[in-house]
Amino acid sequence: MPFLHDIAIEEDAPVDFYNLPIRSIPNLQQLSIGQNLTRVRIAGTVLYDRGDGSVYVQEDGATLLILSHEKGPLAAGDQIEAVGILGREGVRTILREAVYRKTGTGPPPAPLILDDPAQLLPANDSRLVQVRGTLIDKFDRPGQTRLTLQAGKVFFEAMLARPANVTSLDFAPGTGLALTGIYRLEFDDSRQMRGFQLQLRAPDDVAIFQPPRLWTLQRALLATALLAGCTLLGLAWITALRRQVGRQTRQIRQQLEQQNRMELEVQRATRLESLGVLAGGIAHDFNNALTGIIGYNSLAMMNQEAVALVGDCLRQIEKGARRARDLTQQLLTFAQGGDPVRTNVALPDLIREALKGAVEGTDVRFDCAVPPELWNIDADGEQITQVILSLARNAVQAMPRGGEIHLVLANEEIQAGDIPGLAAGRFVCVALTDTGEGIPAGQLARIFEPYFSTRKGGHGLGLATVHSIVKKHGGAVRVQSTSGSGTTFRFWLPAATAPAQRPLPLPVTAVTSRLPARVLLMDDEASIRQMGLLMLQRMQLDVTAVADGDSAIREFLRAWEAGRPYTLVVLDLTIHGGLGGKETIEQLKKIDPGILALVSSGYSSDPVMANYRQHGFHAVVPKPYDIGLFTQTIERLLEESRGTRPGA
């Protein structure tokens, strides 16, 4: 209506709600649906006041549920008048938004005895009834007790709202109980009656009419002796013995089955451990081979004549070797684990380069949404690159006919309990979504298991490695997928707290050093020693190369005693058949506590690589060497120590 004056008052509202005529409760239940929302006044006897504004009243055998905001205490037998809005709750007639007043007090209403609980009668709904049944189960939760009972072939439940100061009902299963409460019919979706439930008013509404049966072996034997004599006693003993033997046989079978399962798990774990050791050893040796390939290739690319003649070939060799290095690193991460070598890492450029490498040569496009002021992360850059590559390649495989990869980065403040398994703090969330075929719901729970793959021919290591790397960084990874509608992987990485270190502005083609220094290089691979000599000599450093820790200690001591100490030692962490870098630096520190030391290894997940400073090293460079990183790291160490050591 456009204006208030369009409303005309035909009849003033009553000054007193209770001036309405009293309607009979039985007649209310016969009103049609069209008469809902009518304000009516009723009178009746209280059956049960739930204490929350819900009151059951009765008149001439008919009941009505009153819903009110009033919470005045009412007792069973109180006479009340109530005024409210007539409505329905399913098939029941109720009185909503009601007000009521007490008009008198009478005896508590007598319950209707249900002799045949299997007979479901609508007329009994919401009435006070008494039912007998045998207790099947009892379940307690704060403020409520639920009893499950059986009466003949009928099962039903009885609910008791239990105040905080009332202890649990102490009944054993098998007890015969007489229950008095509000009878509530239960309906299915088509409003067909399928059972009933009792709403108990107080613990006194539960009475025992039959204690539980307490059959024991002694009583059974005594009854047998009294009824049948020694013959039946013998038969009972044989029966009991047979049952005991059967029970013990089942227990033995279960123990054997459990032992067999444990043995299978141990065998599987042993096979996985053996495979991990084998894979780690192969990957380490392969890393040594790649070190020579990448190193010599980098040296060749420093020769301008060689670049002019075969520059494209050299770049393809470097590209293939780096891909092989990534695969080796993935195998090492899965096989050996270990802590990541964390630094302050800026994600956007790292992610874009990884995505370019993953979609190269495919019909898959990608876009990356980076918010302003994105936090850096505290992470191992190579391992996070491996995570992005694994997820992106997984997405590419899910889109054989092409598609799109959408990547979104965001800063998030995580509170305790927000994400299971993730501590409170600042995190960077990375969400990678593809438009592929999706993952079947039955396989989602297993996709991070080693050797499980959703694709034929898959090795099942990619997502297992992703999960391992993210967890070791203190993060979490989650997946959402709908079959046929794509997949979204989300992972969280802790934000960096320390400022990023400025990289040294030294190009790969200009790595010569103005700092005169002596360097001792230890590696058990002859090709790597030779390559290291060439790289360090190009930096105009005085270099000596040895094959193991014992040789390194002797050479270091000889130079120290001759007054020509080494400024820097570059030690391989793992030496076959000799002292490795960890043991060697301990001995060298005894000779010269201030010696600069750089550790390198093909086992990039070794704990020494992640916590190199705790073991006496000043820097770390994983194999295969990145010549730029290798030379820049040495330049930085020598620059920092300039003027502080003899010969520097």
Secondary structure, 3 states (H helix, E strand, C coil): CCCHHHCCCCCCCCCCHHHCCECCHHHHCCCCHHHCCCEEEEEEEEEEECCCCEEEEEECCEEEEEEECCCCCCCCCEEEEEEEEEEEECCEEEEEEEEEEEEEECCCCCCEECCCCCCCCHHHCCCEEEEEEEEEEEEEECCEEEEEEEECCEEEEEEEECCCCCCCCCCCCCCEEEEEEEEEEEECCCCCEEEEEEEECCHHHEEEEECCCCCCHHHHHHHHHHHHHHHHHHHHHHHHHHHHHHHHHHHHHHHHHHHHHHHHHHHHHHHHHHHHHHHHHHHHHHHHHHHHHHHHHHHHHCCHHHHHHHHHHHHHHHHHHHHHHHHHHHHHHHHHCCCCCCEEECHHHHHHHHHHHHHCCCCEEEEEECCCCCCCEEECHHHHHHHHHHHHHHHHHCCCCCEEEEEEEEEEEECCCCCCCCCCEEEEEEEEEECCCCCCHHHHHHCCCCCCCCCCCCCCCHHHHHHHHHHHCCCEEEEEECCCCCEEEEEEEEECCCCCCCCCCCCCCCCCCCCCCEEEEECCCHHHHHHHHHHHHHCCCEEEEECCHHHHHHHHHHHHHCCCCCCEEEEECCCCCCCCHHHHHHHHHHHCCCCEEEEEECCCCCHHHHCHHHHCCCEEEECCCCHHHHHHHHHHHHHHCCCCCCCC
